Amino acid sequence: MTSPRDQRNQRDLKIATLLRAGATYAQVKESLKTSDRAISRVRRAHRIPLPPGRARRTPAQRKKLEAQAVAMLLAGASQRATYAKLKVAPNTLTRLRKEHRIPVHRERHRAPATGRVDAAQ
């Protein structure tokens, strides 16, 4: 009898084989009755790149955009403005802030005034 770990490893190898053969996520899901998350985990673990045309940006494009984002953030642009211009994900912008130790400007992140007046005044 095989252990659950062995079963998972066997399924992961089947997923990796199908991905390397050029199968799409939908085809792998249908064939092996597995989830997008499992397929994505296996693709990353086995360092299987997305097929040409499937990735949104090449690594070179991502590196260039990240450099532009860092420059904007260092110049004082907000994450919202940087996202609006470059379309770099907010999680990526947060990661870049941490990596490059770029502070968040506190005055830009205060809650907006509600416009209500207290009745006690």
C-alpha distances in whole Angstrom, upper triangle without the diagonal:
4,7,10,12,10,10,14,14,14,16,18,19,19,22,23,24,25,28,29,30,32,30,31,30,30,29,25,25,26,23,20,21,22,24,27,27,23,25,28,26,24,27,29,26,26,30,30,34,35,37,40,42,39,40,43,44,44,43,47,48,46,47,51,51,49,52,54,53,53,57,57,56,58,61,60,59,57,53,54,57,54,52,55,56,53,50,48,45,46,43,44,48,46,44,47,50,47,47,51,52,54,55,55,58,59,62,60,57,59,59,61,64,64,67,68,71,70,73,74,76
4,7,8,6,7,10,11,10,12,15,15,16,19,20,21,22,24,26,27,29,27,28,26,27,26,23,23,24,21,18,19,19,22,24,23,20,22,24,22,20,24,25,22,23,26,27,30,31,33,37,39,36,36,39,41,40,40,43,44,42,44,47,47,45,48,51,49,49,53,54,52,54,57,57,55,53,49,51,53,51,48,51,52,49,46,44,42,43,39,40,44,43,41,44,46,44,43,47,48,50,51,51,55,55,58,57,54,56,56,58,61,61,65,65,68,68,70,71,73
4,5,5,6,9,10,11,12,14,16,17,18,20,21,23,24,26,27,29,27,28,26,27,26,23,22,24,22,18,19,18,20,23,21,18,21,23,20,19,23,24,21,22,25,26,30,31,33,37,38,35,35,38,39,39,38,42,43,41,42,46,45,43,46,49,47,47,51,51,50,52,55,54,53,50,47,48,51,49,46,49,50,47,45,42,39,40,37,38,41,40,38,41,43,41,41,44,45,47,48,48,52,52,55,54,51,53,53,55,58,58,62,62,65,65,67,68,70
4,5,5,6,9,10,10,12,14,15,16,18,20,21,22,24,26,27,25,26,23,24,24,20,19,21,20,16,16,15,17,20,18,15,17,20,17,16,20,21,19,20,23,24,27,28,30,34,36,32,33,35,37,37,36,40,40,38,39,43,42,40,44,46,44,44,48,48,47,49,52,51,50,47,44,45,47,45,43,46,47,44,41,39,36,37,34,35,38,37,35,38,40,38,38,42,43,45,46,45,49,49,52,50,47,49,49,52,55,54,58,59,61,61,64,65,66
4,5,5,6,9,10,10,12,14,15,16,18,20,21,22,24,26,24,25,22,24,24,20,20,22,20,17,17,16,17,19,17,14,16,18,15,14,18,19,16,17,21,22,25,26,29,32,34,31,31,33,35,34,33,37,38,35,37,40,40,38,41,43,42,42,45,46,44,46,49,49,48,45,42,43,46,43,41,44,45,42,40,37,34,35,32,33,36,35,33,36,38,36,35,39,40,42,43,44,47,47,51,49,46,48,48,51,54,54,58,58,61,61,64,64,66
4,5,5,6,9,10,11,12,14,15,16,19,20,21,23,25,23,24,22,24,23,19,20,21,19,16,17,16,18,20,19,15,17,19,17,15,18,19,16,17,21,21,25,26,28,32,34,31,31,34,35,35,34,38,39,36,38,41,41,40,43,45,43,44,47,48,47,48,52,51,50,48,44,45,48,45,43,46,47,44,41,39,36,37,34,35,38,37,35,38,40,38,38,41,43,45,46,46,50,50,53,52,49,51,51,54,57,57,61,61,64,64,67,68,70
4,5,5,6,9,10,11,12,14,15,17,18,20,21,23,21,22,20,21,20,17,17,18,16,12,14,13,15,18,17,13,15,18,16,14,18,19,17,17,21,21,24,25,27,31,32,29,30,33,34,34,34,37,38,36,38,41,41,39,43,45,43,44,47,48,46,49,52,51,49,47,44,45,47,45,42,45,46,43,40,38,35,37,34,34,38,37,35,38,41,39,38,42,43,45,46,46,50,50,53,51,48,51,50,53,56,56,59,60,63,63,66,67,69
4,5,5,6,9,10,10,12,14,15,16,18,20,21,19,20,18,19,19,15,15,17,15,12,13,11,13,15,13,10,12,14,12,11,14,16,13,14,18,18,21,22,24,28,30,26,27,29,31,31,30,34,35,33,34,38,37,36,39,41,39,40,44,44,43,45,48,47,46,44,40,41,43,41,38,41,42,39,36,34,32,33,30,31,34,33,31,34,37,35,35,38,39,41,43,42,46,46,49,47,45,47,47,49,53,53,56,57,60,60,63,64,66
4,5,5,6,9,10,10,12,14,15,16,18,20,19,20,18,20,19,16,16,19,17,13,15,13,15,16,15,11,12,15,12,10,13,15,12,12,16,16,20,21,23,27,29,26,26,29,30,30,29,33,34,32,33,37,36,35,38,40,39,39,43,44,43,44,48,47,46,44,40,42,44,41,39,42,43,39,37,34,32,34,30,31,34,34,31,34,37,35,34,38,39,41,43,43,46,47,50,48,46,48,48,51,54,54,58,59,62,62,65,66,68
4,5,5,6,9,10,11,13,14,15,17,19,18,19,18,19,18,14,15,17,14,11,14,13,15,17,16,13,13,16,14,11,14,17,14,14,17,17,20,22,23,27,29,26,27,30,31,31,30,34,35,33,35,38,38,37,40,42,41,42,45,46,45,47,50,50,48,46,43,44,46,43,41,43,44,41,38,36,34,36,33,33,37,36,34,37,39,38,37,41,42,44,46,46,49,50,53,51,49,51,51,53,57,57,60,61,64,65,67,69,70
4,5,5,6,9,10,11,12,14,15,17,15,16,14,16,14,11,11,13,11,8,10,9,12,13,13,10,10,13,12,10,13,15,13,13,16,16,19,19,21,25,26,23,24,27,29,29,29,33,33,31,33,37,36,35,39,41,39,40,44,44,43,45,48,48,46,44,40,41,43,41,38,41,42,38,36,34,32,33,31,31,35,34,32,35,38,36,36,39,41,42,44,44,47,48,51,48,46,49,48,51,54,54,57,58,62,62,65,66,68
4,5,5,6,9,10,10,12,14,15,14,15,13,16,15,11,12,15,13,10,12,10,12,12,12,8,8,11,9,6,9,11,10,9,13,12,16,17,19,22,24,21,22,25,26,26,25,29,30,28,30,33,33,32,35,37,36,37,40,41,40,42,45,45,43,41,37,38,41,38,35,38,39,36,33,31,29,31,28,28,32,31,29,32,35,33,32,36,38,39,41,41,44,45,48,46,44,46,46,49,52,52,56,57,60,60,63,65,66
4,5,5,6,9,10,10,12,14,14,16,15,17,15,12,14,16,13,11,14,13,15,15,15,12,11,13,12,8,10,13,11,9,13,12,16,17,18,22,24,22,22,26,27,26,26,29,31,29,31,34,34,33,36,38,38,38,42,43,42,44,47,47,45,43,40,41,43,40,38,40,41,37,35,33,31,33,30,30,34,34,31,34,37,35,34,37,40,41,43,43,47,48,51,49,47,49,49,52,55,55,59,60,63,64,67,68,69
4,5,5,6,9,10,11,13,11,13,13,14,12,9,11,13,10,8,12,11,13,14,15,12,10,13,13,10,11,15,13,12,15,13,16,17,18,21,23,21,22,26,27,27,27,30,31,30,32,35,35,35,38,40,39,40,43,44,43,45,48,48,46,44,41,41,43,41,38,40,41,38,35,33,32,34,31,31,35,35,33,35,38,37,36,40,42,43,45,45,48,49,52,50,48,50,50,52,56,56,59,60,64,64,67,69,70
4,5,5,6,9,10,11,9,10,9,12,10,7,9,11,9,8,11,9,11,11,12,9,7,10,10,7,8,12,11,10,13,11,13,14,15,19,20,18,19,22,24,23,24,27,28,27,29,32,32,31,34,36,35,36,40,40,40,42,45,45,42,41,37,38,40,37,34,37,37,34,31,30,28,30,28,28,32,32,30,32,35,34,33,37,39,40,42,42,45,46,49,46,44,47,47,49,52,52,55,57,60,61,64,65,67
4,5,5,6,9,10,10,11,11,14,13,10,12,15,13,12,14,13,14,13,13,11,8,10,10,6,7,10,9,7,9,8,11,12,13,17,19,17,18,21,22,21,22,25,26,25,27,30,30,30,32,34,34,35,38,39,38,41,43,43,41,40,36,37,39,36,34,36,36,33,31,29,27,30,27,27,31,31,29,31,34,33,32,35,37,38,41,41,44,46,48,46,44,47,47,49,53,53,56,58,61,62,65,66,67
4,6,5,6,9,9,12,12,15,12,10,13,15,12,12,15,14,16,16,17,14,11,13,14,10,10,13,13,10,12,10,13,14,14,17,20,18,19,23,24,23,24,27,28,27,29,32,32,32,35,37,37,38,41,42,41,44,46,47,45,43,40,40,42,39,37,39,39,35,33,32,30,33,31,30,34,35,32,34,37,36,35,38,41,42,44,44,48,49,52,49,47,50,50,52,56,56,59,61,64,65,68,70,71
4,5,5,7,5,8,9,11,9,7,10,12,9,10,13,13,14,14,15,13,10,13,14,11,10,14,14,12,14,11,13,12,12,16,18,16,18,21,23,22,23,27,27,27,29,32,32,32,35,37,36,38,41,41,41,43,46,46,44,42,39,39,41,38,35,37,37,34,32,30,29,32,30,30,33,34,32,34,37,37,36,38,41,42,44,44,47,49,51,48,46,49,49,51,54,55,58,59,63,64,67,68,70
4,5,5,5,7,8,11,9,8,11,13,12,12,15,13,14,12,14,12,9,10,12,9,7,11,12,10,11,7,9,9,9,13,15,13,14,18,19,19,20,23,24,23,25,28,28,28,31,33,32,34,37,37,37,40,42,42,40,39,35,36,37,34,32,34,34,31,28,27,26,29,27,26,30,31,29,30,34,33,32,35,37,38,41,41,44,45,48,45,43,46,46,48,52,52,55,57,60,61,64,66,67
4,5,7,10,12,14,13,11,15,16,15,15,18,17,17,16,17,15,12,13,14,11,9,12,13,10,10,7,9,9,9,13,15,14,15,19,20,19,19,22,24,23,25,28,28,29,31,33,33,34,37,38,38,40,43,43,41,40,37,38,39,36,33,35,35,32,30,28,28,31,29,28,31,32,30,31,35,34,33,35,38,39,42,42,45,47,49,47,45,48,49,50,54,55,58,60,63,64,67,69,70
4,6,9,12,14,11,11,14,15,13,15,18,17,18,17,19,17,14,15,17,14,12,16,16,14,14,11,12,11,10,13,16,15,17,20,22,21,22,25,26,26,28,30,31,31,34,36,36,37,40,41,41,43,45,46,44,43,39,40,41,38,35,37,37,34,32,31,30,33,31,30,34,35,33,34,38,38,36,39,42,42,45,45,48,50,52,49,48,51,51,53,56,56,60,61,65,66,69,71,72
4,6,10,12,10,10,13,14,13,15,17,17,17,16,18,17,13,14,16,14,12,15,17,14,14,10,10,9,7,10,12,11,14,17,19,18,20,23,23,23,26,28,28,29,32,33,33,35,37,38,39,41,43,43,41,40,37,37,38,35,32,34,34,31,28,28,27,30,29,28,32,33,31,32,36,36,35,37,40,40,43,43,46,47,49,46,45,48,48,50,53,54,57,59,62,63,66,68,69
4,7,8,6,6,10,11,10,12,14,14,14,13,16,15,11,13,15,13,12,15,17,15,15,12,12,10,9,13,14,12,15,18,20,20,22,25,25,25,28,30,29,30,33,34,34,36,39,39,39,42,44,44,41,40,36,37,38,35,32,34,34,31,29,28,27,30,29,28,32,33,31,33,36,36,35,38,40,41,43,43,46,47,49,46,45,48,47,49,52,52,55,57,61,62,65,67,68
4,5,5,6,9,10,11,12,13,13,12,11,14,13,10,11,14,13,11,15,17,16,16,12,12,9,9,12,12,10,12,15,18,19,21,24,23,23,26,28,27,28,31,32,32,34,36,36,37,39,41,41,39,37,34,33,35,32,29,31,31,28,26,25,24,27,26,26,29,31,29,31,34,34,34,36,38,39,41,40,43,44,46,43,41,44,44,45,49,49,52,53,57,58,61,63,64
4,5,5,6,9,10,10,11,10,9,7,10,10,7,9,12,11,10,13,16,15,15,13,13,10,11,14,14,11,13,16,18,20,21,24,24,23,26,28,27,28,31,32,31,33,36,36,36,38,40,40,37,36,32,32,34,31,28,30,31,28,25,24,23,25,24,24,28,29,27,29,32,32,32,35,37,37,39,38,41,42,44,41,39,42,41,43,46,46,49,51,54,56,58,60,61
4,6,5,6,9,10,10,10,9,8,12,12,10,12,15,15,14,17,19,19,19,16,16,14,14,17,16,13,16,18,21,22,24,28,27,26,29,31,30,30,34,35,33,36,39,38,38,41,43,42,40,38,34,34,35,34,30,31,32,30,27,26,25,27,26,27,30,31,30,32,35,35,35,38,40,40,42,40,43,44,46,43,41,44,43,44,47,47,50,51,55,56,59,61,62
4,5,5,6,9,10,10,11,11,14,13,11,13,16,15,14,18,19,18,19,16,17,14,14,17,17,15,17,20,23,24,26,29,28,28,31,33,32,33,36,37,36,38,41,41,41,44,46,45,43,41,37,37,39,37,33,35,35,33,30,29,28,31,29,29,33,34,33,35,38,38,37,40,42,43,44,43,46,47,49,46,44,47,46,48,51,50,53,55,59,60,62,64,66
4,5,5,6,8,7,9,9,12,10,8,11,13,12,12,15,16,15,17,14,15,14,14,18,18,15,18,21,23,24,25,28,28,27,30,33,32,32,35,37,35,37,40,40,40,43,45,45,42,40,37,37,38,36,33,35,36,33,30,29,27,30,28,28,32,33,31,33,36,36,36,39,41,41,43,42,45,46,48,46,44,46,46,47,50,50,53,55,58,59,62,64,65
4,6,6,5,5,6,7,10,9,8,11,13,13,13,16,18,18,19,17,18,16,17,20,20,17,19,21,24,25,27,30,30,28,31,34,32,33,36,37,36,38,41,40,40,43,45,44,42,40,36,36,38,36,33,34,36,33,30,29,27,29,27,28,32,32,31,33,36,36,36,39,41,41,42,41,44,45,47,44,42,45,44,45,48,48,51,52,56,57,59,61,63
4,6,5,8,9,11,14,13,12,15,17,16,17,20,21,21,22,19,21,18,19,22,22,19,22,24,27,28,30,33,32,31,34,37,35,36,39,40,39,41,44,44,43,46,48,48,45,43,39,39,41,39,36,37,38,36,32,32,30,32,31,32,35,36,35,37,40,40,39,42,44,45,46,45,48,48,50,47,45,48,47,48,51,50,54,55,58,59,61,64,65
4,6,8,11,13,15,13,12,15,17,15,16,20,20,19,21,19,20,19,19,22,23,20,23,25,28,29,30,33,33,32,35,38,37,37,40,42,40,42,45,45,45,48,50,50,47,45,41,41,43,41,38,39,40,38,35,34,32,34,33,33,37,37,36,38,41,41,40,43,45,46,48,47,50,51,53,50,48,50,49,51,54,53,57,58,61,62,65,67,68
4,5,9,11,13,11,10,14,15,13,15,18,18,18,20,18,20,19,20,23,24,21,23,26,28,29,30,33,34,32,35,38,37,36,40,41,40,42,45,45,44,47,49,49,46,44,40,40,43,41,37,39,41,38,35,33,31,33,31,32,36,36,34,37,40,39,39,42,44,44,46,45,48,49,51,49,46,49,48,50,53,52,56,57,60,61,63,65,67
4,7,10,12,10,11,14,15,15,16,19,19,20,22,20,22,20,21,25,25,22,24,26,29,30,31,34,34,33,35,38,37,36,40,41,40,41,45,44,43,46,49,48,45,43,39,39,42,40,36,38,40,37,34,33,30,32,30,31,35,35,34,37,39,38,39,42,43,44,45,44,47,48,50,47,45,47,46,47,51,50,53,54,57,58,60,62,64
4,7,8,7,7,11,12,11,13,16,16,17,19,18,19,18,20,23,24,20,22,24,26,27,28,32,31,30,32,35,34,33,37,38,36,38,41,41,40,43,45,45,42,40,36,36,39,37,33,36,37,34,31,30,27,29,27,28,32,31,30,33,36,35,35,38,40,40,42,41,44,44,46,44,41,44,43,45,48,47,51,52,55,56,58,60,61
4,5,5,6,9,10,11,12,14,15,17,18,17,18,17,19,22,22,19,19,21,24,25,26,30,29,27,30,32,31,30,34,35,33,35,38,38,37,40,42,41,39,36,32,32,35,33,30,32,34,31,28,26,24,25,23,25,28,28,27,30,32,32,32,35,36,37,38,37,40,40,43,40,38,40,39,41,44,44,47,48,51,52,55,56,58
4,6,5,6,8,10,10,12,14,15,16,15,15,14,16,19,19,15,16,18,20,22,22,26,25,23,26,29,27,27,30,31,30,31,35,34,33,36,39,38,35,33,29,29,32,30,27,29,30,27,24,23,20,22,20,21,25,25,24,27,29,29,29,32,34,34,35,34,37,38,40,37,35,38,37,39,42,42,45,46,50,51,53,55,56
4,5,5,6,9,10,11,12,14,15,15,16,15,18,21,21,17,17,18,21,22,22,26,25,23,25,28,26,26,29,31,28,30,33,33,32,35,37,36,34,32,28,28,31,29,26,28,30,27,24,22,19,21,18,20,23,23,22,25,27,26,27,30,31,32,33,32,35,36,38,36,33,36,36,38,41,41,44,45,49,49,52,54,55
4,5,5,6,9,10,10,12,14,13,15,15,18,21,22,18,18,21,22,23,23,27,27,25,27,30,29,28,31,33,31,32,36,36,35,37,40,39,37,35,31,32,34,32,29,32,33,30,27,25,23,24,21,22,26,26,24,27,30,29,28,32,33,34,36,35,38,39,42,39,37,39,39,41,44,44,48,49,52,53,56,57,58
4,5,5,6,9,10,11,12,11,12,12,14,18,18,15,15,18,20,20,21,25,25,23,25,28,27,27,30,32,30,32,35,35,34,37,39,39,37,35,31,32,34,31,28,31,32,29,26,24,22,24,22,22,26,26,24,27,30,29,29,32,34,34,36,36,39,40,42,40,38,40,40,42,45,46,49,50,54,54,57,59,60
4,5,5,6,9,10,10,10,11,10,13,16,17,13,13,15,17,18,18,21,21,19,22,25,24,23,26,28,26,28,31,31,30,33,36,35,33,31,27,28,30,28,25,28,28,25,23,21,19,21,18,18,22,22,21,23,26,25,25,28,30,31,33,32,35,36,39,36,34,37,37,39,43,43,46,48,51,52,55,56,58
4,6,5,6,9,10,10,12,13,16,19,20,17,16,18,19,20,19,23,23,21,23,26,25,24,27,29,27,28,32,32,31,33,36,36,34,32,28,30,32,29,27,30,30,27,25,22,20,22,19,19,23,22,20,23,26,25,24,28,29,30,32,32,35,36,39,37,35,38,38,40,43,44,47,49,52,52,55,57,58
4,5,5,6,8,8,11,12,15,18,20,17,17,19,20,20,20,23,24,22,24,27,27,26,29,31,30,31,34,35,34,36,39,39,37,35,32,33,35,32,29,32,33,30,27,25,23,25,22,22,26,26,23,26,29,27,27,30,32,33,35,35,39,40,43,40,38,41,41,44,47,47,51,52,56,56,59,61,62
4,6,5,6,5,7,8,11,15,16,14,13,16,17,17,16,20,21,19,21,24,24,23,26,28,27,28,32,32,32,34,37,37,35,34,30,31,33,30,27,30,30,27,25,22,21,23,21,20,24,25,22,24,27,27,25,29,31,32,34,34,38,39,42,39,37,41,41,43,46,47,50,52,55,56,59,61,62
4,5,5,6,8,10,13,16,18,15,13,16,16,16,15,18,19,17,19,22,22,21,24,26,25,26,29,30,29,31,34,34,32,31,27,29,31,28,25,28,29,25,23,21,19,21,18,18,21,22,19,21,24,23,22,25,27,29,31,31,35,36,39,37,35,38,39,41,44,45,49,50,53,54,58,59,60
4,6,8,11,13,16,19,21,18,17,20,20,19,18,21,23,20,21,25,25,24,26,29,28,28,32,33,32,33,36,37,35,34,30,32,34,31,29,32,32,29,27,24,22,24,21,20,24,24,21,23,26,25,23,27,29,30,33,33,37,38,41,39,37,40,41,43,47,48,51,53,56,56,60,61,62
4,6,9,12,14,17,20,18,17,20,20,19,17,21,23,21,22,26,26,25,27,30,29,30,33,34,34,35,38,39,37,36,33,34,36,33,31,34,34,30,28,26,24,27,24,23,26,27,24,25,29,27,26,29,31,33,35,36,40,41,44,42,40,43,44,46,50,51,54,56,59,60,63,64,65
4,6,9,12,15,17,15,14,17,17,15,14,17,19,17,18,22,22,22,24,27,26,27,30,31,31,32,35,36,34,33,30,32,33,30,28,31,30,27,25,23,22,24,22,20,24,24,21,23,26,25,23,26,29,30,33,34,37,39,42,40,38,42,42,44,48,49,52,54,57,58,62,63,64
4,7,9,12,14,13,12,16,16,14,14,17,19,18,19,22,23,23,25,27,27,28,31,32,32,34,37,37,35,35,31,32,33,30,28,31,30,27,25,23,22,25,23,21,25,26,23,25,28,28,26,29,31,33,35,36,39,41,43,41,40,43,43,45,49,50,53,55,58,59,63,64,65
4,6,9,11,10,9,12,12,11,11,14,15,15,17,19,20,20,23,25,24,26,28,30,30,32,34,35,33,32,29,30,31,27,25,28,27,24,22,20,20,23,21,20,23,25,22,23,27,27,25,27,30,31,34,34,37,39,42,39,38,41,42,43,47,48,51,53,57,58,61,63,63
4,6,8,6,6,10,11,10,12,15,15,15,17,20,20,20,23,24,24,26,29,29,30,32,34,35,32,31,28,29,30,27,24,26,26,22,20,19,19,22,21,19,23,25,23,24,27,27,26,28,31,32,34,34,37,39,41,38,37,40,41,42,46,47,50,52,55,57,60,61,62
4,6,6,7,11,12,11,13,16,16,17,19,21,21,23,25,26,27,29,31,31,32,35,36,37,35,34,31,31,32,29,26,28,27,24,22,22,22,25,24,23,26,28,26,27,30,31,29,31,34,35,37,37,40,42,44,41,40,43,44,45,48,49,52,54,58,59,62,64,65
4,6,7,10,10,9,12,14,14,15,18,19,20,21,24,25,25,27,29,30,31,33,35,36,33,33,30,30,30,28,25,27,26,22,21,21,21,25,25,23,26,28,26,26,30,31,29,31,34,34,37,37,39,42,43,40,40,43,44,45,48,49,52,54,58,60,63,65,65
4,6,8,9,10,13,15,14,15,18,19,19,21,23,24,24,27,29,29,30,33,34,35,32,31,28,28,28,26,23,24,23,20,19,19,20,24,24,22,25,27,26,26,30,31,30,31,34,34,36,36,38,40,42,38,38,41,42,42,46,47,49,52,55,57,60,62,63
4,6,9,10,13,15,14,15,18,19,19,20,23,24,24,26,28,28,29,32,33,34,31,30,27,27,27,25,22,23,23,20,18,18,18,21,21,20,23,25,24,25,28,29,28,30,33,32,35,34,37,39,40,37,36,39,39,40,44,44,47,50,53,55,58,60,60
4,6,7,10,12,11,11,14,16,15,16,19,20,20,22,25,25,26,28,30,30,28,27,24,24,24,22,19,21,20,17,15,15,15,19,18,16,19,22,21,21,24,25,24,26,29,29,31,31,33,35,37,34,33,37,37,38,42,42,45,48,51,53,56,58,58
4,7,10,12,10,9,13,14,13,14,17,18,17,20,22,22,23,26,27,27,25,24,21,21,21,18,16,17,17,14,12,12,12,16,16,15,17,20,19,19,23,24,23,25,27,27,29,28,31,33,34,31,31,34,34,35,39,40,42,45,48,50,53,55,55
4,7,8,6,6,10,10,10,12,14,15,15,18,20,20,21,24,25,26,23,23,20,21,20,17,16,17,16,12,11,11,12,16,16,14,16,19,18,17,21,23,21,22,25,25,27,27,30,32,34,30,30,34,35,36,39,40,43,46,49,51,54,56,56
4,5,5,6,9,10,11,12,14,15,16,18,20,21,22,24,26,27,25,25,22,23,23,20,18,20,19,15,15,13,15,19,18,15,18,21,19,18,22,23,21,22,26,25,28,29,31,34,36,33,33,36,37,38,42,44,46,49,52,54,57,59,59
4,5,5,6,9,10,10,12,14,15,16,18,20,21,22,24,26,24,24,22,23,23,19,18,21,19,15,15,13,15,18,17,14,16,19,17,16,19,20,18,19,23,23,26,27,30,32,34,32,32,35,37,38,42,43,46,49,52,54,57,59,58
4,5,5,6,9,10,11,13,14,15,17,19,20,21,23,25,23,24,22,23,23,19,19,21,18,15,16,14,16,19,19,16,17,20,18,16,20,21,19,19,23,23,26,27,30,33,34,32,32,36,37,39,42,44,47,50,53,54,58,59,59
4,5,5,6,9,10,11,12,14,15,17,18,20,21,23,21,22,19,20,19,16,15,17,15,11,12,11,14,17,17,14,15,19,17,16,19,21,19,19,23,22,25,26,28,31,32,29,30,33,35,36,40,41,44,47,50,52,55,57,56
4,5,5,6,9,10,10,12,14,15,16,18,20,21,19,19,17,18,18,14,14,16,14,10,11,9,11,14,14,10,12,15,14,12,16,17,16,16,20,19,22,23,25,28,30,27,27,31,32,33,37,39,42,44,47,49,53,54,54
4,6,5,6,9,10,11,12,14,15,16,18,20,19,20,17,19,19,15,15,18,16,12,13,11,13,16,15,11,13,15,13,11,15,16,14,14,18,18,21,22,25,28,30,27,28,31,33,34,38,40,43,46,48,50,54,55,55
4,5,5,6,9,10,11,13,14,15,17,19,17,19,17,19,17,14,14,16,14,10,13,11,14,16,17,13,13,17,16,13,16,18,16,15,19,18,21,22,24,28,29,27,27,31,33,34,38,40,42,45,48,50,54,55,54
4,5,5,6,9,10,10,12,14,15,17,15,16,14,15,14,10,11,13,10,7,9,7,11,13,14,11,11,14,14,11,14,17,15,15,18,17,20,20,22,25,26,23,24,28,30,30,34,36,39,42,44,46,50,51,51
4,5,5,6,9,10,10,12,14,15,14,15,12,15,14,10,11,14,12,9,10,8,10,12,12,8,8,11,10,8,11,13,11,11,14,14,17,17,20,23,25,22,22,26,28,30,33,35,38,41,44,45,49,50,50
4,5,5,6,9,10,11,12,15,14,15,14,16,15,12,13,16,13,11,13,11,14,15,15,12,11,14,13,9,12,14,12,11,14,13,17,18,20,23,25,23,24,27,30,31,35,37,39,42,45,47,50,52,51
4,5,5,6,9,10,11,13,11,13,12,14,12,9,11,13,10,8,11,10,13,14,16,12,11,14,14,11,13,16,15,13,16,14,17,17,19,22,23,21,22,26,28,29,32,35,37,40,43,45,49,50,49
4,5,5,6,9,10,11,9,10,9,11,10,6,8,11,9,7,10,8,10,11,12,10,7,11,11,8,9,13,12,11,13,11,14,14,16,19,21,18,19,23,25,26,29,32,34,37,40,42,45,47,46
4,5,5,6,8,10,10,11,10,13,12,9,12,14,13,11,13,11,13,13,13,11,8,10,10,7,8,11,10,8,10,8,12,13,15,18,20,18,19,23,25,27,30,33,35,38,40,42,46,47,46
4,6,5,6,9,9,11,12,14,13,10,13,15,13,12,15,13,16,16,17,14,11,14,14,10,11,14,13,10,12,10,13,14,15,19,20,18,20,24,26,27,31,34,36,39,41,43,47,48,47
4,5,5,7,5,8,9,11,9,7,10,12,10,10,13,12,14,14,16,14,11,13,14,11,11,15,15,12,14,11,13,13,13,17,18,15,17,21,23,24,27,30,32,35,38,40,43,45,43
4,5,5,5,7,7,10,9,7,11,13,12,12,14,12,14,12,14,12,9,10,12,9,8,11,12,10,10,7,9,9,10,14,15,13,15,18,21,22,26,28,31,34,36,38,41,42,41
4,5,7,10,11,14,13,11,14,16,15,15,17,15,17,16,17,15,12,13,14,11,9,12,12,9,9,6,9,10,11,15,16,15,17,20,23,24,28,31,33,36,38,39,43,44,43
4,6,9,11,14,12,11,14,16,14,15,18,17,19,17,19,17,14,16,17,14,12,16,16,13,13,10,11,12,12,15,16,14,17,20,23,24,27,30,32,35,37,39,43,43,42
4,6,9,12,10,10,13,15,14,15,17,16,18,16,18,17,13,14,16,14,12,15,16,13,13,9,9,9,8,12,12,11,13,16,19,20,23,26,28,31,33,35,39,40,38
4,7,8,6,6,10,11,10,12,14,13,15,13,16,15,11,13,16,13,12,15,17,15,15,11,11,10,9,13,13,10,13,16,18,19,22,25,27,30,32,34,38,39,38
4,5,5,6,9,10,11,12,13,12,13,11,14,14,10,11,14,13,11,14,16,15,15,11,11,8,8,11,11,8,9,13,15,16,19,22,24,27,30,32,36,37,36
4,5,5,6,8,10,10,10,9,9,7,10,10,7,8,11,11,9,13,15,14,14,11,11,9,10,12,14,10,11,14,16,17,21,23,26,28,31,33,37,38,37
4,5,5,6,9,10,10,10,10,8,12,12,10,11,14,14,13,16,18,18,18,15,15,12,12,14,14,11,11,14,15,16,19,21,24,26,29,32,35,37,36
4,5,5,6,9,10,10,12,11,14,14,11,13,16,15,14,18,19,18,19,15,15,13,13,16,15,12,13,16,18,17,21,23,25,28,31,34,37,39,38
4,5,5,6,7,7,10,9,12,11,8,11,14,12,12,16,16,15,16,13,15,13,14,17,17,14,15,18,20,21,24,26,28,32,34,37,40,42,41
4,5,5,5,5,7,7,10,10,8,11,13,13,13,16,17,17,18,16,17,15,16,18,19,15,16,19,20,21,24,26,28,31,34,36,40,42,41
4,6,6,8,10,10,14,14,12,15,17,16,17,20,21,21,22,19,19,17,18,20,20,16,17,20,21,20,24,25,27,31,34,36,39,41,41
4,6,8,11,12,16,14,12,16,18,16,17,20,21,20,21,19,20,18,19,21,21,18,19,22,23,23,27,28,30,34,37,39,43,44,44
4,5,9,11,14,12,11,14,15,14,15,19,19,18,20,18,20,19,20,23,23,20,21,24,25,25,29,31,33,36,39,41,45,47,46
4,6,9,11,10,10,13,15,14,16,19,19,19,21,19,20,19,21,23,24,20,20,24,24,25,28,30,32,35,38,40,44,46,45
4,7,8,7,7,10,11,11,13,15,15,16,18,16,18,17,19,21,23,20,19,23,24,25,29,30,33,36,39,41,44,46,46
4,5,5,6,9,10,11,12,14,15,17,18,17,18,17,19,21,22,19,18,22,22,24,27,29,32,34,37,39,42,44,44
4,5,5,6,9,10,10,12,14,15,16,14,15,13,16,17,19,16,15,18,19,21,24,26,29,31,34,36,39,41,41
4,5,5,6,9,10,11,12,14,15,14,15,14,17,19,21,18,17,20,21,23,27,28,31,33,36,38,41,42,42
4,5,5,6,9,10,10,12,14,13,15,15,18,20,22,19,19,22,23,25,29,31,34,36,39,40,44,45,45
4,5,5,6,9,10,10,12,10,12,11,14,16,19,16,16,19,21,23,26,28,31,34,37,38,42,43,43
4,5,5,6,9,10,10,9,10,10,13,15,18,15,14,18,19,22,25,27,31,33,35,36,40,41,41
4,5,5,6,9,10,10,12,12,16,18,21,19,18,21,23,26,29,31,34,36,39,40,44,44,44
4,5,5,6,8,8,11,12,15,18,20,19,18,22,24,26,30,32,35,37,40,41,45,46,45
4,6,5,6,5,7,8,12,14,17,16,15,19,21,24,27,30,33,35,37,38,42,43,42
4,6,5,7,8,10,14,16,19,18,17,20,23,26,29,31,34,36,39,39,43,43,43
4,6,8,11,13,17,19,22,21,20,24,26,29,32,35,38,40,42,43,47,47,47
4,6,9,12,15,18,21,20,20,23,26,28,32,34,37,40,42,43,47,47,46
4,6,9,12,15,18,18,18,21,24,26,30,32,35,37,39,40,44,44,43
4,7,9,12,15,14,15,18,21,24,27,30,32,35,37,38,42,42,41
4,6,9,12,12,12,15,18,21,24,27,29,32,33,34,38,38,38
4,6,9,8,8,12,15,17,20,23,26,28,30,31,35,35,35
4,6,6,7,10,13,15,18,21,24,26,28,29,33,33,32
4,5,5,7,11,13,15,19,21,23,25,26,30,30,29
4,5,6,10,11,13,17,19,21,22,24,28,28,27
4,6,9,10,13,16,18,21,23,25,28,29,28
4,6,9,12,15,17,20,22,23,27,28,27
4,6,9,12,15,17,18,20,23,24,24
4,7,9,12,14,16,17,21,22,22
4,6,9,11,14,16,20,21,21
4,6,8,10,13,16,18,17
4,5,9,11,14,16,16
4,7,10,13,15,14
4,7,9,12,12
4,6,9,8
4,5,6
4,6
4
